[in-house]
Amino acid sequence: METGKLRVGQLVWSTKGRDSGRLYVIIGFLQDRVLVADGKIRRVHRPKKKNARHLKVLPVVVENIRSKIEQGRKPSDADIQRALRSFEEGGSE
């Protein structure tokens, strides 16, 4: 699943709105919106719908999350939290 330069499993920063500055993982697309989750506030079962223009795209794709979604399975919130924590601590997934 891909829309322009955005891919499922890719890390993004929110640049606008109340959640500005939060790190998310793209878990899907809905019409002209990007579905993002962080595993804590925005969980997989209730992702945030963001305008793509309000996201700063990072060149990191979390492969285990991407593969689960492409197989039709939902990643767990713990998977997403682990990936985000790993990125924040080490700078890459």
ZIDA-V434723 format. One record per helix or strand. SS is the DSSP state (2 for helix, 1 for strand). FROM is the first residue (numbers start at 1). TO is the last residue. If there is no record, write none. Layout:
ss->[SS/SS]
from->[FROM/FROM]
to->[TO/TO]
This chain:
ss->[1/1/1/1/1/2/1/2/1/2/2]
from->[2/6/10/23/33/44/48/52/55/63/77]
to->[3/7/14/30/37/46/51/54/61/70/90]
